Amino acid sequence: MYQIQGLPLHPLTVHAAVVLVPLAALLALLFVVPRMRGWAGLPMAAVSVAAVLSLIVAKASGGSLKNTLERLGGGRQWEISPIGKLVLEHQRRANVLLVLMIAFAAVAVVAYVLSRRPDRFRGATQLVVCALLVVGAVAVGAQVYRVGDAGSRAVWNPGGTVDYGSSGPSSIR
């Protein structure tokens, strides 16, 4: 398993994705505003590519952690446990996020390259690219939330018995 000083690498690498994916989405939303485009383009493209790389590392380290948990938890029996089901859901959602983020990063890089030539980045081209960026930003933002939700439930509340929104002894069902 991938580790740093005995700690699984996955929980550490996930934090990069949790920061970079929403930041890329925010930069894309700023990029579609013409007055912001000049300074937001390069950071949008760079952060989007960095977000893809962080997701690839998180995926690899997550696969390693999942294999270790399966081995320690009894293989197939672990997969049907509440934690195992949530981990599998987390993995499925993360796979969708990676595909969405690769597509989003490609659009972000194309948008940046096109925006460097104002004579090419206008009219229908500008409208389509900006629309794709807005839709992509919403998609990756929503999906990173969904991935994190499944992962955090697997770690903190796999049985769904704790209501963290309440305080006091009645918060445990």
N, C-alpha and C positions, 0 to 999 in steps of 0.2 A: 504494500500500500504506500502511496505517496505520503510522506510525512516530513514535518519540520520539527525537530527536537521532540519527537514522540507524539505530536499533534497531527491529526489527519489534515492534509493540505486543502481538502475540499471546502470546509467552512471558512478558511482563510481566503481562498481564491474567489469564492462567491461574492465577497464584499467588493471586489473590483468590478464585477459585472453589475452588482446592485447600484454602484455609483455611475459607471460608464454608460450603461444602456439608457437610463433616464437623462443623463447629461447630453448624450447624442441626440435624443429626441427633442430636448429643449433647444439645443443649438439649431436643429433643423427648423423648428417653429420660428426661431428668430431669423433664420436665413430667408424664409419666405417673405419677410417684411423687407421691402426694397432698401430702406435706409440702413438696415442692419446687415445686409448681404455682404458688404465689403469686408467687414471684420469677422463675421460668423462663418464664412465659407470654409476656410482652411481648418479652423478648430472642429467644425462639424464633420468634415471628412476624416480628419486624424482621429478624433474621439470615436467615430463610428467604426473605423478599422480596429482601433484598440479594444473596443467593446467586443468585436467578433473574436479577437485573440483571447480576451479574458474568458469568453464563453467556451472556447475550445479547451483552455486549460481547466476550467471548472468542470467541463464534461468529462475529461480524461480522469481528473482526480475524483470526481463523483462516481465514475464507473469502478474505480479501484476501491473506494470506500464501500460501495454497494456489494461488491464481490466479497470483501472482508466481512461485512455484516451478514451476508448469506451464509458464509462458511461458519461463522461463530453462532449463527442462529438456527442452524439445522437445515440449510438448503431450501427445498420446496416448502417446508413447513413455515419458514420465515416469510416467504412471499405471500402467504395467505393470512398472515397476522395483520392487525391494524397498522402497525408501523410499516411492514413490508408493502402493503397496498398503497399507503401514502408515498413511500419512496418510489414505487413504480409510477404513480401518478405524477410525482415531481419530475421523474426522468422523462416521461412522455411530454409533459409541458415544456421542459427544458429543450428537448429535441425540436419542438415547434419554434421556440424562441430562437434557437440557433439558425434555423432556416430563414425565419423572418428577418433576423439581424443581418445575415449575409446579404439578403436582397436589399434591405434598407441601406446598408453600407455601400453597396454598389450604386444605388441611386444617389446617395450623398456624394460620393466621389465624382460621379458623372455631373451632378449639379454644380459642384465646385469647379470642375474643369470647364464646363460650358459657361459659367458665370465670369470666367476670366476673359471671355470674349463677348462683350456686350452686344456686338452685332449679330451673334448667333443665339444669344440667350434673351429672346424677346418673343412676344406674340404667343402662338400656340405652344411652342417648345417650353417657354417659361411657365405657362399655365399648367401644362401637363406635369412637368418636373416638380413644380411646387405643390401641386395636388398630390402627387405620389409621396412627397416628403411628409405632408400633413397626415395622410392616411397611414403611412409607415410609422410615423412618430406615435400616433395613437395606438397602433397595433403592437409595437414593441413595448411601449409603456404599459399597456394593459397586460401583455403576456409576461413581462418580468414580474409584475405583481402576482399573477396567477402561479408562476413557478415558485416564487418565494412563499406564497401562502401554503402550498402543499408541502414544501420543505420544512417550513417552520412548524406546521402542524405535526409532521412526522417526528420532529425533535421534541417539541414542547407539549403537545396535547394529542397523542395518537389515538387515544380512546374517546376523545371529544368530551371528557368529563369535567374539564375545568373551564369556567367562564371567567376569563381575564378581565372582562368589562365590569365586573362587580367587585366589591371589597368585602372582606370579612369571611367568616366560616361558611356562609351560604353560597359562596362562589363555587364550591365543589359540589357537583351534582351526584 
